[in-house]
Amino acid sequence: MKCYLDITLLPGADIDHHFLWEKVYQQIHLGFVEMQGADDKVPIGIALPEYDVNNYQLGSKLRLLAKDSATLESFNAKYWLKRLSDYVHITSIRDVPEKITTYACFHRIQPKSSNARLARRKAKRENLTVDQALTILEKYQEQQTKAPYIHIKSQSNGEKFCLFIGFIENKLGNIDTGFSTYGLSRQSTVPIF
């Protein structure tokens, strides 16, 4: 990752911080879907410079990172966020500082949090009744996470869900295998500065 731009959220009296994250991230996601390659990967990753796992907060900055400025220019963040221009500040494309010592992966966390939901899915996949599936899952302990999240609306079914975002520091340095349409990856790293 050689280039980046920062998007700073500017909530106001009429729009709060969480709602703004939802709208900004939804637009960024839609833009990434348009950039998706044949391998289902996106050449732009995200970083959250103000990410605070202890206080469960994403902060107010979203950083987009790419191998070169042409990739960020072709993404055109201003286009994707034009409806939100009063509530975001987008910097120009800049070079990543040369002496980076810390890299990390921002990744999606998908906790298996509801046995009732899991039972419905299991029943559908395995041609069982919901009661049979619940009996099978009865000893399964629900997972929970306290990771920061963004509410996202699914474009395929219209339902809202929580996109939990985790952070893992990576000692291996710069690794780029591409990113998901959320700009996240468990393998690809982004520089932390």
C-alpha positions as MATLAB code, in Angstrom:
seq = 'MKCYLDITLLPGADIDHHFLWEKVYQQIHLGFVEMQGADDKVPIGIALPEYDVNNYQLGSKLRLLAKDSATLESFNAKYWLKRLSDYVHITSIRDVPEKITTYACFHRIQPKSSNARLARRKAKRENLTVDQALTILEKYQEQQTKAPYIHIKSQSNGEKFCLFIGFIENKLGNIDTGFSTYGLSRQSTVPIF';
ca = [
       0.000    0.000    0.000;
       1.631    3.171   -1.216;
      -1.197    5.741   -1.342;
      -4.145    6.703    0.812;
      -6.909    9.184    1.412;
      -8.788    9.947    4.605;
     -12.529   10.413    4.985;
     -13.473   12.234    8.184;
     -17.064   12.015    9.384;
     -18.608   15.324   10.435;
     -21.853   14.555   12.280;
     -24.235   17.451   12.850;
     -27.342   18.311   14.819;
     -29.492   16.591   12.179;
     -27.341   13.467   11.656;
     -25.608   11.449   14.377;
     -22.292    9.609   14.281;
     -23.681    6.049   13.972;
     -26.168    6.956   11.251;
     -23.397    8.724    9.329;
     -21.104    5.678    9.581;
     -23.934    3.559    8.184;
     -24.493    5.836    5.200;
     -20.797    6.419    4.436;
     -19.830    2.763    4.679;
     -22.806    1.682    2.582;
     -21.661    3.996   -0.226;
     -18.025    2.889    0.052;
     -19.180   -0.737   -0.094;
     -21.233   -0.053   -3.246;
     -18.194    1.565   -4.855;
     -16.027   -1.419   -3.933;
     -18.591   -3.777   -5.476;
     -18.146   -1.861   -8.754;
     -14.336   -2.324   -8.537;
     -14.509   -6.025   -7.715;
     -12.313   -8.174   -9.967;
     -12.978  -11.605  -11.431;
     -11.467  -13.103   -8.261;
     -14.074  -11.226   -6.149;
     -11.277   -9.112   -4.643;
     -10.999   -5.336   -4.403;
      -7.630   -3.512   -4.750;
      -8.461   -1.032   -1.961;
      -8.291   -1.783    1.747;
      -9.556    0.229    4.678;
      -7.952    1.296    7.930;
      -9.569    2.940   10.912;
      -6.914    5.234   12.456;
      -9.053    5.950   15.541;
     -10.169    2.331   16.109;
     -10.538    1.704   19.848;
     -11.364   -1.878   20.791;
     -11.413   -1.077   24.527;
     -14.202    1.490   24.136;
     -15.880   -0.342   21.204;
     -15.487    2.638   18.858;
     -14.499    3.047   15.232;
     -13.644    6.719   15.661;
     -14.491    9.258   13.002;
     -11.907    8.499   10.285;
     -11.982    6.002    7.467;
      -8.737    5.575    5.522;
      -8.731    4.049    2.026;
      -5.393    2.546    0.944;
      -4.192    1.269   -2.427;
      -1.008    0.281   -4.276;
      -1.062    3.462   -6.346;
      -2.878    6.761   -6.739;
      -4.494    5.645  -10.014;
      -6.487    3.002   -8.133;
      -7.825    5.551   -5.646;
      -8.550    8.018   -8.460;
     -10.532    5.402  -10.379;
     -12.532    4.628   -7.228;
     -13.489    8.331   -6.957;
     -14.573    8.589   -3.310;
     -16.071   12.057   -3.908;
     -18.485   10.578   -6.445;
     -19.639    7.815   -4.074;
     -20.054   10.240   -1.173;
     -21.503   13.224   -3.085;
     -24.881   12.955   -1.300;
     -23.061   13.173    2.025;
     -20.686   16.004    1.093;
     -21.927   18.225    3.948;
     -21.072   15.518    6.474;
     -17.670   14.252    5.323;
     -14.270   15.717    4.575;
     -12.212   13.840    1.983;
      -8.492   14.565    1.731;
      -6.521   14.497   -1.474;
      -4.604   11.335   -2.328;
      -1.327   11.205   -0.411;
       1.730    8.960   -0.199;
       1.947    6.578    2.746;
       4.870    7.567    5.008;
       8.052    5.670    4.138;
       9.046    4.276    7.526;
       6.087    2.126    8.487;
       6.749   -0.337   11.294;
       3.235   -1.548   12.060;
       0.826   -3.386    9.777;
      -2.582   -4.805   10.639;
      -5.593   -6.596    9.251;
      -9.026   -5.089    9.674;
     -11.393   -8.004    9.246;
     -15.022   -8.961    9.548;
     -16.176  -10.777   12.672;
     -19.297  -12.919   12.247;
     -20.339  -14.245   15.655;
     -22.728  -17.185   15.779;
     -24.919  -15.299   18.201;
     -28.437  -16.663   18.012;
     -29.331  -20.325   18.308;
     -32.814  -19.575   16.968;
     -31.312  -18.020   13.813;
     -28.816  -20.871   13.455;
     -31.622  -23.407   13.862;
     -33.662  -21.775   11.081;
     -30.631  -21.891    8.761;
     -29.793  -25.486    9.718;
     -33.416  -26.583    9.232;
     -33.513  -25.050    5.770;
     -30.127  -26.466    4.685;
     -30.635  -29.962    6.099;
     -34.368  -30.376    5.512;
     -35.197  -30.556    9.233;
     -37.907  -28.946   11.291;
     -36.864  -25.918   13.322;
     -37.556  -27.887   16.530;
     -35.231  -30.690   15.388;
     -32.517  -28.179   14.567;
     -32.962  -26.441   17.942;
     -32.562  -29.791   19.704;
     -29.303  -30.431   17.836;
     -28.004  -26.953   18.703;
     -29.235  -27.025   22.304;
     -25.715  -27.523   23.769;
     -24.162  -24.974   21.433;
     -23.014  -21.892   23.320;
     -23.868  -18.610   21.641;
     -20.923  -16.404   20.694;
     -20.859  -12.710   21.353;
     -18.435   -9.960   20.448;
     -17.850   -6.481   21.738;
     -16.059   -5.373   18.582;
     -17.063   -2.026   17.058;
     -19.646   -2.329   14.307;
     -21.529   -0.507   11.582;
     -25.160   -1.147   10.661;
     -25.343   -2.155    7.002;
     -28.370   -2.794    4.818;
     -28.085   -5.870    2.624;
     -28.603   -5.047   -1.035;
     -29.716   -8.609   -1.766;
     -32.494   -9.036    0.809;
     -32.980   -5.530    2.251;
     -32.326   -6.625    5.840;
     -30.043   -4.720    8.200;
     -27.166   -6.427    9.954;
     -24.197   -5.478   12.113;
     -20.840   -5.485   10.336;
     -18.475   -6.173   13.253;
     -14.910   -5.071   12.510;
     -11.923   -6.671   14.197;
      -8.290   -5.569   14.299;
      -5.231   -7.836   14.358;
      -1.704   -6.477   14.315;
       0.416   -8.408   11.801;
       4.162   -8.845   12.352;
       4.753  -10.149    8.810;
       4.653   -6.695    7.216;
       2.998   -5.732    3.960;
       0.810   -8.506    2.517;
      -1.618   -7.813   -0.324;
      -3.905  -10.596   -1.506;
      -6.854   -8.259   -2.111;
      -9.782   -7.185    0.030;
     -13.491   -7.935    0.317;
     -16.146   -5.527   -0.923;
     -16.084   -4.073    2.586;
     -12.357   -3.299    2.255;
     -11.609   -5.935    4.906;
      -9.337   -8.981    4.961;
      -7.909  -11.544    7.368;
      -4.758  -11.922    5.220;
      -4.072   -8.574    3.528;
      -2.496   -5.949    5.736;
      -2.650   -2.164    5.779;
      -0.018    0.184    7.224;
      -0.821    1.742   10.574;
       0.221    5.383   10.973;
];
